Amino acid sequence: MDWFKKYQDGLPYQEFLSKFGTADQMTGWGNYRAQVQLSDSQLELLKSFSREIHVLCMAGVWCGDCVQQCPIFDVFEEAASTIHIRYVDRDEDAELKEALTICGGARVPQVVFFNEDGQVLGRNGDRTLSRYRAMAATQIGAACPTGILGDSGDPVLKGVVQDWLNEFERMHLICRLSPRLRQKHND
């Protein structure tokens, strides 16, 4: 599979939402995005990225996990001119859906990171460690989840933002420390 071609064929955030989302779904994504706040240090880190990172995100506008994570990616892309993200609908690309399974399932969102030359750096998804820890606290043992967030929003959001930022930083550092790219950029 030509992974980078999948990225090139993907859609920018708003085009993805417009093509695949209903008005209600787009409102939900917008409401969640409004909750994503970066600290000054997180924003500074993103602005310091000097290498281009391309990100293919397989997602579904209908997916609750995507609603809680893809808006974070959009905030990152807005903050860092070196981050470029394209979205592919999971159900529109059977080949990608088959290639990106987790634990035998077609889980979303999933991301594949590329350097400036379209070479794969790594992949990640479907939920971050902070989200899994929160889920385990309510689903393993005697406790049971209610599924209700209430007016306080998502109590795990800050951890999820940091988890993803750590992964984006990791990919940037892979590029930044690559001997080949350092030679290419003479730094």
N, C-alpha and C positions, 0 to 999 in steps of 0.2 A: 504494500500500500504506500502511496505517496502521501505521507502525513502532512507535509507542508502544503501540498495542493489542496488538501482538505481545509487547511487554515485559509488559504487564498480564496477558496470558494465560499467561505463563511461570511456572515453578515455582521456589520457593526451593531452594537447594543440596541439602539433605537429602531433600526431597520428590522432586527430580529423580533423585537417586541411587537412592532407594527404588523409584521407579516404573520406571526403565529399566535398573537394574543388577542383575547377579547378586550373590550373596553374595561370590564371589571378586573381582568387579570393585569392589564397595564396599570390600572389605578393601584392595585395591590403591590406591584413591583415599585411603583413610584413612592408609595407610602413607606415601604421598607427602606428604599434608598435614602429617604429623608432622615431615617434614624441613624444612618451610618455617619459617624463623626470620627475624624482622624485627630489624634493629638498633634501638637506642634512638632514633637519629635518624630512621629510617624510620617507626617507631611514632609518634614525636612529630609528624612531618609529616602522617601520616594523621589523627591526632587533631585537627590544626589545621584540617582542611577545614571550612569554614563554609557552603558551598552544597551543596544536595542534588544528587547525581548518581545517575541511574538507568542501569543497564547491562543490556542484553539480551545474553545469551550463547547462541549457537547451538553446541551441542556434541554429543558422543556418548560415552556411558559406556564404550563399547568402544574408544575412540580413545586411543592412546598420547600424542599431543600434548595432548589434553584432560586426561588424568591428570596431566601435567606442568605444567599451567597453571591449570586451574579451581580446584584447591585453593588456589592463590595468591590468586585473587579472593575466595575464602571467608575467608581470613585478613585480607585488606584490609577486607572488609565487617564482620568481627567487630571490627576495630580502629577503624573510623570509623563513627559513627552516621549520617553523611550519605551513605554509599554503600549503595545498594540494588540487588541483582543478582537477575535472574530468568533461568532456563535453559530453553531449548527444544531438544528433540531434533531433530537435523538431518533424520532420516528420517521424522519425524512431521509436518513442515510443508514441503510441496513448494514453496509460494510463497516462503517465506523462504530455503529451500535454493537456489532459482533466483536470487533477488535477491542473495544473498551468495556469489558465486563469486569465486575468486581464480585468476588465470591460467587461466581456463576450467574450473576444478574446484570441486567442493563441499567445500572445505577447512574443517576445524574445529580448534580453536575460533575463532569469530569473535565480536567484540563490537561493539555499537552503543551509544554513549553518548548520554544525554539529559539536559537540564537539568531543573529542578524543574517546568517547565511542559510537559514532554514533547516539547520541541523537540530535534531531532538536533544533537548537538555534533560527532560524528565517529565513525569506526569503525576497527577494527584487527583483525588476526589474520593468519595462523594460527600463526605462530611469531615469536618476537622476534629482534632482531638478534643477540643473544648466542647463541641456539640455532642460527641460520643460520651464524654464523661457526664454531661448533664443528662443525657438519655439513660445511661446506666444507673445513675442515682435514682431515677424514678421508675425504671422498668425492671431492674434486677432486685430481687428480694421482695419484701412485703409491700413496698410502696407501689402505687399504680398511677399512671399519668392521667391528667385530666384533659390535656390538649388545649387548655385555655391559657392565653397569655395575659389577658386583661389589659388595663390601661398603661401598665408599666412598660409595655413593649417587650422586647426580647432580652431577658436577663443574661443571656449567654453571648449576645452580640459582640461586646468588646473583646472577649476571648477569641471568638471566631475571626474577627477582623485581624487581631494580632497573629493568630495561627496562619492565616493566608498571607499576611505581610511577611512573616518569617519565610514562607515558601517562596514568595516573589524575590525576597532578598537573597535567598539561597541560590536561586537561578541566576540572579544578576551577578553574584560573586563567582559562580561557575564561569560565566562569560568574562568577567573582569579579570579573573586569574588565569584564564586560558592562555598558555604560551603562544598558540597560533594567533589568537586575537590581539594579544599584547604586541606581537610582532607586526601584525597588520596595521594596528593603530599607533605603532611606535611609542608605546608607553609601558 
